[in-house]
């Protein structure tokens, strides 16, 4: 019984970590776009918004879709070595 109490005490001690102190260093500044980068077109913003909504599984699935003729796209398609 004493071993059970010791294990419970050890488990509680391991799971109750002290609260971390707030960082005293400020976060790094956000990167600023360079002067030679053109602003995004409406099409680019639309594509970015669609990609932001997709899960990683959906994005991976886009790499392996069949085209209208049944030819696979992505790695291993007709153009593969």
N, CA, C and O atoms as a GROMACS GRO file, in nm:
protein
  324
    1UNK      N    1   0.083  -0.120   0.000
    1UNK     CA    2   0.000   0.000   0.000
    1UNK      C    3   0.087   0.126   0.000
    1UNK      O    4   0.053   0.227  -0.062
    2UNK      N    5   0.200   0.117   0.072
    2UNK     CA    6   0.288   0.233   0.078
    2UNK      C    7   0.349   0.262  -0.059
    2UNK      O    8   0.372   0.378  -0.094
    3UNK      N    9   0.376   0.156  -0.137
    3UNK     CA   10   0.430   0.174  -0.271
    3UNK      C   11   0.329   0.244  -0.361
    3UNK      O   12   0.367   0.330  -0.440
    4UNK      N   13   0.201   0.209  -0.350
    4UNK     CA   14   0.097   0.274  -0.429
    4UNK      C   15   0.088   0.422  -0.398
    4UNK      O   16   0.076   0.504  -0.488
    5UNK      N   17   0.095   0.457  -0.269
    5UNK     CA   18   0.090   0.598  -0.229
    5UNK      C   19   0.210   0.674  -0.284
    5UNK      O   20   0.198   0.789  -0.325
    6UNK      N   21   0.326   0.609  -0.283
    6UNK     CA   22   0.447   0.675  -0.334
    6UNK      C   23   0.436   0.697  -0.485
    6UNK      O   24   0.476   0.802  -0.536
    7UNK      N   25   0.382   0.598  -0.555
    7UNK     CA   26   0.366   0.613  -0.700
    7UNK      C   27   0.267   0.723  -0.734
    7UNK      O   28   0.288   0.799  -0.829
    8UNK      N   29   0.159   0.732  -0.659
    8UNK     CA   30   0.060   0.837  -0.682
    8UNK      C   31   0.121   0.974  -0.656
    8UNK      O   32   0.101   1.067  -0.733
    9UNK      N   33   0.196   0.986  -0.548
    9UNK     CA   34   0.261   1.112  -0.515
    9UNK      C   35   0.361   1.151  -0.624
    9UNK      O   36   0.370   1.267  -0.662
   10UNK      N   37   0.436   1.052  -0.674
   10UNK     CA   38   0.532   1.079  -0.780
   10UNK      C   39   0.461   1.123  -0.908
   10UNK      O   40   0.507   1.215  -0.976
   11UNK      N   41   0.351   1.058  -0.941
   11UNK     CA   42   0.276   1.095  -1.062
   11UNK      C   43   0.222   1.237  -1.052
   11UNK      O   44   0.227   1.312  -1.150
   12UNK      N   45   0.169   1.274  -0.936
   12UNK     CA   46   0.116   1.409  -0.918
   12UNK      C   47   0.228   1.511  -0.924
   12UNK      O   48   0.211   1.618  -0.983
   13UNK      N   49   0.342   1.480  -0.866
   13UNK     CA   50   0.455   1.574  -0.868
   13UNK      C   51   0.507   1.595  -1.009
   13UNK      O   52   0.549   1.706  -1.044
   14UNK      N   53   0.504   1.491  -1.091
   14UNK     CA   54   0.555   1.503  -1.229
   14UNK      C   55   0.459   1.579  -1.319
   14UNK      O   56   0.502   1.642  -1.416
   15UNK      N   57   0.331   1.574  -1.290
   15UNK     CA   58   0.234   1.639  -1.379
   15UNK      C   59   0.204   1.782  -1.340
   15UNK      O   60   0.143   1.855  -1.418
   16UNK      N   61   0.243   1.825  -1.223
   16UNK     CA   62   0.217   1.963  -1.182
   16UNK      C   63   0.346   2.042  -1.192
   16UNK      O   64   0.418   2.060  -1.094
   17UNK      N   65   0.375   2.088  -1.312
   17UNK     CA   66   0.496   2.167  -1.336
   17UNK      C   67   0.472   2.311  -1.294
   17UNK      O   68   0.360   2.360  -1.305
   18UNK      N   69   0.575   2.379  -1.246
   18UNK     CA   70   0.558   2.519  -1.211
   18UNK      C   71   0.527   2.603  -1.334
   18UNK      O   72   0.570   2.571  -1.445
   19UNK      N   73   0.453   2.709  -1.313
   19UNK     CA   74   0.417   2.797  -1.424
   19UNK      C   75   0.543   2.864  -1.478
   19UNK      O   76   0.629   2.908  -1.401
   20UNK      N   77   0.553   2.872  -1.608
   20UNK     CA   78   0.671   2.936  -1.667
   20UNK      C   79   0.659   3.086  -1.657
   20UNK      O   80   0.550   3.143  -1.664
   21UNK      N   81   0.773   3.148  -1.641
   21UNK     CA   82   0.774   3.294  -1.633
   21UNK      C   83   0.762   3.352  -1.773
   21UNK      O   84   0.809   3.292  -1.869
   22UNK      N   85   0.700   3.468  -1.784
   22UNK     CA   86   0.691   3.530  -1.916
   22UNK      C   87   0.830   3.566  -1.968
   22UNK      O   88   0.919   3.602  -1.891
   23UNK      N   89   0.846   3.556  -2.096
   23UNK     CA   90   0.974   3.586  -2.158
   23UNK      C   91   1.004   3.735  -2.147
   23UNK      O   92   0.915   3.819  -2.164
   24UNK      N   93   1.129   3.767  -2.117
   24UNK     CA   94   1.168   3.907  -2.107
   24UNK      C   95   1.219   3.961  -2.239
   24UNK      O   96   1.236   4.082  -2.255
   25UNK      N   97   1.244   3.871  -2.336
   25UNK     CA   98   1.291   3.918  -2.465
   25UNK      C   99   1.172   3.945  -2.556
   25UNK      O  100   1.078   3.865  -2.560
   26UNK      N  101   1.174   4.055  -2.627
   26UNK     CA  102   1.061   4.085  -2.716
   26UNK      C  103   1.063   3.992  -2.836
   26UNK      O  104   1.168   3.942  -2.874
   27UNK      N  105   0.947   3.969  -2.896
   27UNK     CA  106   0.943   3.883  -3.014
   27UNK      C  107   1.015   3.951  -3.130
   27UNK      O  108   1.025   4.073  -3.135
   28UNK      N  109   1.067   3.870  -3.224
   28UNK     CA  110   1.137   3.931  -3.337
   28UNK      C  111   1.039   4.010  -3.423
   28UNK      O  112   0.920   3.976  -3.430
   29UNK      N  113   1.087   4.115  -3.489
   29UNK     CA  114   0.996   4.194  -3.573
   29UNK      C  115   0.948   4.113  -3.693
   29UNK      O  116   1.018   4.023  -3.740
   30UNK      N  117   0.831   4.146  -3.739
   30UNK     CA  118   0.775   4.078  -3.856
   30UNK      C  119   0.856   4.115  -3.978
   30UNK      O  120   0.899   4.230  -3.992
   31UNK      N  121   0.879   4.019  -4.068
   31UNK     CA  122   0.957   4.052  -4.188
   31UNK      C  123   0.880   4.150  -4.276
   31UNK      O  124   0.758   4.140  -4.292
   32UNK      N  125   0.952   4.242  -4.331
   32UNK     CA  126   0.891   4.340  -4.419
   32UNK      C  127   0.917   4.299  -4.563
   32UNK      O  128   1.027   4.253  -4.595
   33UNK      N  129   0.819   4.313  -4.651
   33UNK     CA  130   0.842   4.276  -4.791
   33UNK      C  131   0.947   4.366  -4.854
   33UNK      O  132   0.952   4.486  -4.827
   34UNK      N  133   1.030   4.306  -4.936
   34UNK     CA  134   1.132   4.387  -5.001
   34UNK      C  135   1.069   4.472  -5.111
   34UNK      O  136   0.957   4.445  -5.155
   35UNK      N  137   1.141   4.571  -5.154
   35UNK     CA  138   1.087   4.668  -5.250
   35UNK      C  139   1.060   4.605  -5.386
   35UNK      O  140   0.974   4.654  -5.459
   36UNK      N  141   1.132   4.496  -5.422
   36UNK     CA  142   1.114   4.438  -5.554
   36UNK      C  143   1.003   4.331  -5.559
   36UNK      O  144   0.982   4.271  -5.664
   37UNK      N  145   0.933   4.307  -5.449
   37UNK     CA  146   0.825   4.210  -5.447
   37UNK      C  147   0.695   4.281  -5.480
   37UNK      O  148   0.655   4.376  -5.413
   38UNK      N  149   0.629   4.234  -5.586
   38UNK     CA  150   0.503   4.295  -5.628
   38UNK      C  151   0.391   4.253  -5.533
   38UNK      O  152   0.395   4.142  -5.478
   39UNK      N  153   0.292   4.338  -5.513
   39UNK     CA  154   0.178   4.297  -5.430
   39UNK      C  155   0.105   4.181  -5.495
   39UNK      O  156   0.107   4.165  -5.617
   40UNK      N  157   0.039   4.100  -5.413
   40UNK     CA  158  -0.030   3.982  -5.465
   40UNK      C  159  -0.152   4.022  -5.546
   40UNK      O  160  -0.224   4.116  -5.513
   41UNK      N  161  -0.173   3.946  -5.652
   41UNK     CA  162  -0.290   3.969  -5.736
   41UNK      C  163  -0.413   3.910  -5.667
   41UNK      O  164  -0.400   3.831  -5.573
   42UNK      N  165  -0.533   3.948  -5.711
   42UNK     CA  166  -0.654   3.889  -5.653
   42UNK      C  167  -0.657   3.736  -5.668
   42UNK      O  168  -0.708   3.667  -5.580
   43UNK      N  169  -0.602   3.684  -5.779
   43UNK     CA  170  -0.599   3.539  -5.798
   43UNK      C  171  -0.509   3.472  -5.695
   43UNK      O  172  -0.543   3.368  -5.640
   44UNK      N  173  -0.392   3.534  -5.670
   44UNK     CA  174  -0.301   3.478  -5.570
   44UNK      C  175  -0.364   3.478  -5.431
   44UNK      O  176  -0.350   3.381  -5.356
   45UNK      N  177  -0.433   3.585  -5.398
   45UNK     CA  178  -0.499   3.591  -5.267
   45UNK      C  179  -0.610   3.487  -5.256
   45UNK      O  180  -0.630   3.428  -5.150
   46UNK      N  181  -0.682   3.463  -5.367
   46UNK     CA  182  -0.788   3.362  -5.368
   46UNK      C  183  -0.729   3.222  -5.347
   46UNK      O  184  -0.781   3.144  -5.268
   47UNK      N  185  -0.621   3.192  -5.419
   47UNK     CA  186  -0.557   3.061  -5.405
   47UNK      C  187  -0.503   3.044  -5.263
   47UNK      O  188  -0.519   2.937  -5.204
   48UNK      N  189  -0.440   3.147  -5.208
   48UNK     CA  190  -0.389   3.140  -5.070
   48UNK      C  191  -0.501   3.114  -4.972
   48UNK      O  192  -0.484   3.038  -4.876
   49UNK      N  193  -0.617   3.176  -4.993
   49UNK     CA  194  -0.729   3.155  -4.900
   49UNK      C  195  -0.782   3.012  -4.911
   49UNK      O  196  -0.821   2.953  -4.810
   50UNK      N  197  -0.785   2.956  -5.033
   50UNK     CA  198  -0.829   2.816  -5.048
   50UNK      C  199  -0.730   2.720  -4.984
   50UNK      O  200  -0.772   2.625  -4.917
   51UNK      N  201  -0.602   2.743  -5.002
   51UNK     CA  202  -0.501   2.656  -4.942
   51UNK      C  203  -0.506   2.662  -4.790
   51UNK      O  204  -0.480   2.562  -4.723
   52UNK      N  205  -0.538   2.778  -4.736
   52UNK     CA  206  -0.546   2.791  -4.591
   52UNK      C  207  -0.661   2.710  -4.533
   52UNK      O  208  -0.657   2.669  -4.417
   53UNK      N  209  -0.766   2.686  -4.614
   53UNK     CA  210  -0.881   2.609  -4.567
   53UNK      C  211  -0.860   2.458  -4.576
   53UNK      O  212  -0.930   2.382  -4.510
   54UNK      N  213  -0.763   2.414  -4.656
   54UNK     CA  214  -0.742   2.270  -4.679
   54UNK      C  215  -0.659   2.208  -4.568
   54UNK      O  216  -0.569   2.271  -4.512
   55UNK      N  217  -0.690   2.081  -4.538
   55UNK     CA  218  -0.608   2.005  -4.444
   55UNK      C  219  -0.487   1.952  -4.518
   55UNK      O  220  -0.482   1.955  -4.640
   56UNK      N  221  -0.389   1.902  -4.443
   56UNK     CA  222  -0.269   1.847  -4.506
   56UNK      C  223  -0.304   1.723  -4.588
   56UNK      O  224  -0.240   1.696  -4.690
   57UNK      N  225  -0.404   1.647  -4.544
   57UNK     CA  226  -0.446   1.528  -4.619
   57UNK      C  227  -0.507   1.569  -4.753
   57UNK      O  228  -0.482   1.504  -4.855
   58UNK      N  229  -0.586   1.676  -4.754
   58UNK     CA  230  -0.645   1.725  -4.879
   58UNK      C  231  -0.537   1.776  -4.974
   58UNK      O  232  -0.544   1.754  -5.094
   59UNK      N  233  -0.437   1.844  -4.919
   59UNK     CA  234  -0.328   1.895  -5.004
   59UNK      C  235  -0.249   1.779  -5.064
   59UNK      O  236  -0.213   1.784  -5.182
   60UNK      N  237  -0.222   1.676  -4.984
   60UNK     CA  238  -0.151   1.559  -5.036
   60UNK      C  239  -0.235   1.488  -5.141
   60UNK      O  240  -0.182   1.438  -5.240
   61UNK      N  241  -0.366   1.483  -5.122
   61UNK     CA  242  -0.454   1.419  -5.218
   61UNK      C  243  -0.455   1.490  -5.352
   61UNK      O  244  -0.475   1.427  -5.455
   62UNK      N  245  -0.433   1.620  -5.352
   62UNK     CA  246  -0.429   1.695  -5.476
   62UNK      C  247  -0.311   1.653  -5.563
   62UNK      O  248  -0.315   1.670  -5.685
   63UNK      N  249  -0.207   1.597  -5.503
   63UNK     CA  250  -0.090   1.555  -5.578
   63UNK      C  251  -0.115   1.426  -5.656
   63UNK      O  252  -0.040   1.394  -5.748
   64UNK      N  253  -0.218   1.352  -5.620
   64UNK     CA  254  -0.240   1.220  -5.678
   64UNK      C  255  -0.376   1.207  -5.745
   64UNK      O  256  -0.432   1.097  -5.748
   65UNK      N  257  -0.430   1.313  -5.798
   65UNK     CA  258  -0.558   1.305  -5.866
   65UNK      C  259  -0.539   1.256  -6.009
   65UNK      O  260  -0.431   1.271  -6.067
   66UNK      N  261  -0.644   1.199  -6.065
   66UNK     CA  262  -0.642   1.160  -6.205
   66UNK      C  263  -0.691   1.275  -6.290
   66UNK      O  264  -0.783   1.348  -6.252
   67UNK      N  265  -0.627   1.291  -6.406
   67UNK     CA  266  -0.674   1.395  -6.497
   67UNK      C  267  -0.797   1.344  -6.570
   67UNK      O  268  -0.841   1.232  -6.545
   68UNK      N  269  -0.852   1.424  -6.658
   68UNK     CA  270  -0.972   1.384  -6.731
   68UNK      C  271  -0.952   1.260  -6.817
   68UNK      O  272  -1.048   1.190  -6.848
   69UNK      N  273  -0.828   1.233  -6.857
   69UNK     CA  274  -0.801   1.118  -6.944
   69UNK      C  275  -0.757   0.996  -6.863
   69UNK      O  276  -0.723   0.893  -6.922
   70UNK      N  277  -0.758   1.004  -6.732
   70UNK     CA  278  -0.717   0.891  -6.650
   70UNK      C  279  -0.568   0.883  -6.625
   70UNK      O  280  -0.522   0.789  -6.560
   71UNK      N  281  -0.492   0.979  -6.676
   71UNK     CA  282  -0.348   0.980  -6.652
   71UNK      C  283  -0.321   1.036  -6.513
   71UNK      O  284  -0.374   1.142  -6.478
   72UNK      N  285  -0.240   0.968  -6.432
   72UNK     CA  286  -0.212   1.020  -6.299
   72UNK      C  287  -0.127   1.146  -6.304
   72UNK      O  288  -0.044   1.162  -6.394
   73UNK      N  289  -0.149   1.233  -6.210
   73UNK     CA  290  -0.068   1.354  -6.198
   73UNK      C  291   0.026   1.336  -6.081
   73UNK      O  292   0.014   1.239  -6.006
   74UNK      N  293   0.119   1.426  -6.066
   74UNK     CA  294   0.209   1.422  -5.953
   74UNK      C  295   0.322   1.322  -5.974
   74UNK      O  296   0.343   1.274  -6.086
   75UNK      N  297   0.396   1.290  -5.866
   75UNK     CA  298   0.510   1.199  -5.877
   75UNK      C  299   0.467   1.064  -5.935
   75UNK      O  300   0.365   1.008  -5.892
   76UNK      N  301   0.541   1.013  -6.028
   76UNK     CA  302   0.510   0.883  -6.087
   76UNK      C  303   0.417   0.891  -6.206
   76UNK      O  304   0.374   0.788  -6.258
   77UNK      N  305   0.386   1.011  -6.250
   77UNK     CA  306   0.299   1.028  -6.366
   77UNK      C  307   0.372   0.989  -6.494
   77UNK      O  308   0.479   0.928  -6.490
   78UNK      N  309   0.314   1.023  -6.607
   78UNK     CA  310   0.369   0.984  -6.737
   78UNK      C  311   0.510   1.040  -6.757
   78UNK      O  312   0.593   0.976  -6.822
   79UNK      N  313   0.538   1.160  -6.703
   79UNK     CA  314   0.668   1.223  -6.724
   79UNK      C  315   0.777   1.163  -6.638
   79UNK      O  316   0.894   1.194  -6.659
   80UNK      N  317   0.743   1.078  -6.542
   80UNK     CA  318   0.845   1.022  -6.453
   80UNK      C  319   0.937   0.929  -6.532
   80UNK      O  320   0.895   0.859  -6.624
   81UNK      N  321   1.064   0.931  -6.492
   81UNK     CA  322   1.171   0.857  -6.557
   81UNK      C  323   1.141   0.720  -6.585
   81UNK      O  324   1.225   0.649  -6.641
   0.00000   0.00000   0.00000
